[in-house]
Amino acid sequence: VEGFADILIAEEILDMIQREAMVDQSIQPLIRAVSQLHVTEEARHVKFAREELERRVSRMNRAQLLRARTIVAISGVVVTDALVRPSCYAAVGLNVREAQEVARRSRHRNETLRWSASKLTAFFTDIGLIAGPARRIWARAGLLPA
């Protein structure tokens, strides 16, 4: 379960962003084309992972589901933290720790994260992967309203 969920966390967040990029005329044509390719190629994988995850979650007992919720929520934190490499901040002369903290508190960043994860978090909620204490972890990651 966790493997399929981890794949979906990364793929669906990036998919939403790339769907916007592929039609944004202010973005370089090469980047728009790569975004379009990614969206097209990953659609089949995302569909398969969603179907398989839903099937597997439906067979879990309460203890397994609680464990999966926690692990998947932590994966959400790890993936969102990995979206921007710390070296990007250093490359433009910023203090990495300060820049990361400012980014974590950024209202725009958090709104964008929630938007980019909205299909994913709705799906995970529907199948029972976001509930209980794990919901707070998703909110702390900026992927759900607090």
N, C-alpha and C positions, 0 to 999 in steps of 0.2 A: 504494500500500500504506500509506504513512505516514498519509495522510488518513483512511482507514478506521480505522486503528489509533488515531489520535488521538481520533477520535469515540468509539470504544469505551472508551478509557481514562476519559474524562470521564463518559460515560453509564453505564457499568457500575458505577463507584465510587458515583456518586450514586444509581443504581437500588437498590443494596443498602441504602443508608441510608434511602431513601424507602420501601422495602418495610417496613422496621421502623417508620418514622414513621407510615405509614398505618394501622397496627393498634395503636399505642401510645395507650392511653386517657388518658395524662397529657399528651398534646400537644393543643394547641388544635384544635377540629374543622375550622376552615378549613385549617390546615396539613395535617391528615390528608387532607382532601379533595383538596387540590392535589397532595399526594404520590401519592395513588391515581390521579389523572388522569395525572400524569407517567408513572407506571409503565405504565399501560395504553397510552398514546399512544406511548411510546418502544419498547415491546416489538417492534413490527413493524420499526422502524428498526434496532434492535440485531440482530435476526435477519438482516436483509438485509446489514448491514455485516459480520457474522460470516461469512456464506456467501461474500460477495464477497472478503473478506480471505483466507479459506482458499483460495479458488480462485486468487487472484493469487500468494500466497506459494508455492503448489505449483509455479508456473511459473518461479520465480526461480532464477537460477544462484547459485553459492556467494558470489561477490563482491556481488551484489545483496542477498542475504540478510544478509550481514555488515553491510552499510551500513544496511539497514532495521532490523536488530536494534539498532544503536547509536542511530539517530535515534529510534526508537520508545521506547527506554529513556530517552533524554533527555526525550522528551515526557512520560513518566511522572513524572519529577522536576518538570517545569514545572507539570503539572496538579496534583500534590499540593501544591506550594508555593502555588498559586493558590486552594486551597480556602478559605483564611481570608485575608481582606483585612487588610493591616497596619493600616489605619485603625481596625479593630475594637479592636486593643490600645490605640491612642492614645485612642480614644473613652472608654475606662474608666480612663484615667490611667496606663497602663503604658508603660514604655520599650519602644518597638517592637522594637528589636534584641534586647534581653534577653528579651522575651516570646517572640519567634520562636525563640530558641535553647532556651529552656525547653520550648517546644512540640515542637521537633525531637527533644529528648532524652526526651520523655514516653513512658513505657512504654505507658500507656493509649492515647495517640494512635497509636503505632506498631502496637499490637495491632488497633486499630480500622481503621487503613489496610490492614493485611494482610487482615483479615476482609472489608472492603468490596471489596478487589481480588481476592479469592480465586478467584472464577469467571473473572475476566478473566485473571489470571496462569496459571491452569490451562489455559485455552484457548490463550493465546499460547505457552505451553510445548508444548502438544500440536501446534501447527502449525509450531513451529520459530522463533518470534519471540523467545523467551527462551531463550538458551543462550550459552555461552562468556563472553567478557568483559562482554557487555551484562548478564548476570545480576547482576554486582556492582553495576552502576548501579541496577538494580531494588531490590537489597537496601539500598543507600545511601539510596534514596528512601523506604525503610520499607515497601515493597510486598511484599517477600519476606524470609524470615528471613535474617539475616546469615551 
